[in-house]
Amino acid sequence: MSNPHRQFSPAQAQGQSQAGAMGVSHVTLHSGDSAQVVRESSEQADQSQGFLQQTAGQVKDMAHGAGTVVMNAAQGAGETVKNVAQGTGQTVMNLAHSATETVKNSLGAGDKSN
């Protein structure tokens, strides 16, 4: 067992004192290094957060733009369908009218001279 009341010579005491001071300096250096590591980690986290926010904004803008393109395409397609339907309806009405006139003429209903 070691003796807590151990006696040191003056040279040993000075050596122990210097070793203790070096240990404190070493701990102080590690504390300073740790603070630097924490600062750098914080800066990297801030940079990462900024990058993610910028990227999220870009994705949002692209999605909004894509939605606008789809909406415009759908509206254009809707107008095209409407125009085709109107044209088809008009064609069907014209054919029906022509067929009615043809039937009337073939039955003599269109002939007023009788």
Backbone torsions as a table, in degrees:
resi	resn	phi	psi	omega
1	MET	NA	148.9	179.4
2	SER	-88.4	152.9	-177.9
3	ASN	-94.7	118.0	-179.2
4	PRO	-66.4	-18.4	-179.1
5	HIS	-104.1	32.8	-176.3
6	ARG	-64.8	140.8	-179.8
7	GLN	-96.7	133.0	177.5
8	PHE	-110.7	149.1	173.0
9	SER	-75.5	164.8	179.8
10	PRO	-59.0	-36.5	179.2
11	ALA	-68.1	-42.2	178.5
12	GLN	-65.4	-40.2	179.9
13	ALA	-63.5	-41.5	178.9
14	GLN	-66.1	-41.7	178.0
15	GLY	-61.8	-44.2	178.6
16	GLN	-63.5	-39.7	-179.9
17	SER	-65.0	-43.6	178.9
18	GLN	-65.4	-40.7	179.2
19	ALA	-63.4	-40.5	178.1
20	GLY	-64.4	-41.5	179.1
21	ALA	-65.1	-39.9	178.1
22	MET	-64.7	-39.0	178.1
23	GLY	-62.6	-41.2	177.6
24	VAL	-64.7	-42.7	178.0
25	SER	-61.9	-41.1	179.9
26	HIS	-62.8	-43.9	178.0
27	VAL	-64.0	-40.1	179.1
28	THR	-63.7	-42.0	177.4
29	LEU	-61.4	-44.2	179.2
30	HIS	-64.2	-36.8	177.6
31	SER	-64.8	-41.5	177.3
32	GLY	-64.2	-41.7	177.0
33	ASP	-62.1	-42.0	-179.8
34	SER	-63.0	-41.1	178.8
35	ALA	-63.5	-40.4	178.7
36	GLN	-64.2	-42.8	179.0
37	VAL	-61.9	-42.0	179.2
38	VAL	-63.8	-43.3	178.4
39	ARG	-61.4	-45.4	-179.4
40	GLU	-64.9	-41.3	178.0
41	SER	-62.8	-39.8	178.9
42	SER	-64.6	-42.1	178.5
43	GLU	-64.1	-41.4	178.8
44	GLN	-64.9	-38.9	178.0
45	ALA	-64.5	-40.5	177.9
46	ASP	-63.9	-42.4	178.7
47	GLN	-64.0	-42.1	179.0
48	SER	-63.8	-41.8	179.1
49	GLN	-62.8	-43.2	178.7
50	GLY	-62.9	-41.9	178.4
51	PHE	-62.5	-44.4	-179.7
52	LEU	-65.3	-39.1	178.1
53	GLN	-65.7	-41.6	178.8
54	GLN	-64.6	-43.7	180.0
55	THR	-64.5	-42.0	178.4
56	ALA	-61.8	-40.1	177.8
57	GLY	-63.4	-40.3	179.1
58	GLN	-66.8	-41.5	178.6
59	VAL	-63.4	-42.3	178.8
60	LYS	-60.9	-45.0	179.8
61	ASP	-63.8	-40.6	179.1
62	MET	-65.8	-41.4	179.4
63	ALA	-64.6	-40.9	178.5
64	HIS	-63.2	-43.8	178.2
65	GLY	-62.6	-41.8	178.8
66	ALA	-64.9	-39.5	177.9
67	GLY	-62.6	-40.0	178.4
68	THR	-64.6	-42.3	178.6
69	VAL	-61.9	-44.9	179.7
70	VAL	-63.7	-42.9	179.6
71	MET	-61.8	-44.8	179.2
72	ASN	-64.5	-39.7	178.6
73	ALA	-64.4	-41.3	179.0
74	ALA	-64.8	-41.6	178.4
75	GLN	-64.4	-41.8	177.5
76	GLY	-62.8	-42.0	178.3
77	ALA	-65.3	-39.0	177.9
78	GLY	-61.7	-42.6	177.7
79	GLU	-63.7	-41.2	179.5
80	THR	-63.3	-45.9	179.0
81	VAL	-61.5	-42.8	179.3
82	LYS	-60.8	-45.3	-179.7
83	ASN	-64.9	-41.3	178.2
84	VAL	-64.3	-42.9	-179.7
85	ALA	-63.7	-41.7	178.1
86	GLN	-64.1	-43.0	178.3
87	GLY	-63.3	-42.2	179.0
88	THR	-66.0	-41.9	177.9
89	GLY	-61.0	-42.9	178.6
90	GLN	-63.9	-41.5	178.9
91	THR	-62.9	-43.7	178.8
92	VAL	-62.9	-41.5	178.5
93	MET	-63.2	-42.4	178.5
94	ASN	-63.9	-42.2	178.4
95	LEU	-64.4	-41.7	179.1
96	ALA	-63.7	-42.0	178.4
97	HIS	-63.3	-44.1	179.2
98	SER	-63.7	-41.6	179.4
99	ALA	-64.1	-40.6	178.3
100	THR	-62.1	-44.4	178.8
101	GLU	-63.7	-40.1	179.3
102	THR	-63.8	-44.1	179.3
103	VAL	-64.2	-44.4	178.9
104	LYS	-59.4	-45.1	-178.9
105	ASN	-66.3	-39.1	-179.2
106	SER	-71.4	-25.3	178.4
107	LEU	-92.7	-4.0	178.3
108	GLY	84.5	6.9	180.0
109	ALA	-72.6	-24.7	-178.8
110	GLY	-83.4	-12.0	-177.6
111	ASP	-90.2	112.3	-177.3
112	LYS	-86.8	-11.1	-177.4
113	SER	-75.7	-16.5	179.4
114	ASN	-72.7	NA	NA
